[in-house]
Amino acid sequence: MTLPTDPAAKFDASRAGEYLTQSRIALAGYDACHELAACLLSAAIGADREASILVAGAGGSAMEMITAARLAPKWRFHAVDPSAPMLDLAMSRTADARLADRVTSQLGVVADVQRDRSYNAATLIGVLHHLPGEDAKRAILIDIAARLAAGAPFILACNHYAYAEQPLLLSAWGERWRMQGASEDEVKQKLGKILQGADPPHSEQAVLDLLAEAGFERPQRFFSSLFWGAWICWRR
């Protein structure tokens, strides 16, 4: 399998334009996952307190920020993403949601975010499986941990399992696309892109090991949908 050396490159303007619609098809329960993530952070931090949230890989739907902001009016968000079109889309959506004064944005990767600021929580949703190899996955988690206060909650959501090793789940994924009106040829094309375009952790245990190595503890899975899993954990 050959993966792009720059995962952000595939999130160009055309991908940004269709991101929200395609994400809701690709992930059954897309909105529910974001809602539960917001509810867990609110329960962990407190909706009425002031808090600063690091949103890594924020480009696209901005659902992490829009959903959490409805629960917690005093929270502020720092959105970082290496794709300019995706970040622009996210900022446009936060502006439409009247959150512009609560969101700052930064084009780049988590390693570019200042380390002298301790965030009260962080999210990394839909990113980890796009990073090729364990070293890149471990690095972004370490970079997030380095910017969190001790005991801060962290939401991680991504695909896991090697796609080709789960033929039933992969076939069911294709059926979901077909359920949404895709032709047989379109389904084959989409599954082909999936197989060639991502490198998910190969098991849930692999995810938990990466979290532990990066400095997180007490991971608890709160959402699952075919290949997708979502966990909350805490910075040691």
Secondary structure by P-SEA (a helix, b strand, c coil): ccccccccccccaaaaaaaaaaaaaaccaaaaaaaaaaaaaaaaccccccbbbbbccccccaaaaaaaaaacccbbbbbbbccaaaaaaaaaaaaaacccccbbbbcccccccccccccccccccccccccccaaaaaaaaaaaaaaccccbbbbbbbbcccccccaaaaaaaaaaaaaacccaaaaaaaaaaaaccccccccaaaaaaaaaaacccccccccccccccccccccc
